[in-house]
Amino acid sequence: MQSREIYSAFSKYVHSYDEICLLLSVAPESHAGLFYIALGLFHRDRDVRIKTADLLERIGDHEAGQHWWRALSRFEKLAYIRIKRDAELESSDLSKGKAVPGIGMVAFGPNIDKRAS
């Protein structure tokens, strides 16, 4: 719960050029850089994962932040791409009026009546 609040605060308050510069100044390149922020991509709360991906996108668009973005591991970048892709697919499905599993409904597989033993 506490980590959720931390990631939400970063997402809520880091938008402008100066705010991103301030964040980057406390995430020095020689001491893991954006590693601890990128851990939010693996948070169990879906909302935190999306907010973290949005924050990393803003950092990647930032002139100085591009350097930190390139220092992220391939694993972190793949997680970012997966989260952004899933969010875009979900928003396009919602705009078309399709039901999206996990939002207001439960998706069951074809073997729902079978008992696992």
Helices and strands as residue ranges (DSSP letters): H 2-13, H 17-25, G 29-31, H 35-38, G 39-42, H 46-61, H 65-70, H 74-95
